[in-house]
Amino acid sequence: GIALTDELRQRLARRIRQAPTPRPVPRHIHAVPAIPDTLSGKKVEKAVRTVLAGGAVDNADALANPESLDGFRDLFDG
């Protein structure tokens, strides 16, 4: 894999700012093994927000890869 260095974080932040429709740059940028998808292939942000807030995802069975949420839980363990 690719190491998420400070330089790469800065490059990602610049890329987000330069997008055709500028978006707010996240305060924190972390590497995770996978991004959760629905069974139809759409990215799932709500489940990630729920996990980051310490909640349980009620409809994890609607995800193609529910184990991907573990990568977000692991961000704040320990």
C-alpha positions, 0 to 999 in steps of 0.5 A: 500500500501507499503510506499516508505521509504528511506530504500526501495529506497536503496533496489530498487537501490541495486536490480537494480545494481545486476540485470543480466544486470546492468542498471543505477540506477535512480536518483529519485525513486517515487511511482506511482499508476500505470504504463501505458500499451499498449492495448497489455500489454506492458509497455510504457516508451516513454509516461512517458518521454513525461509527465515528460518533460511537454509534451502532449501524442498524442496517449493516446488512445493506452494505456489500462490505460491512467489515469496512466499518471496522477501519473507522472504529479502529481510528479511535481505539486505544 
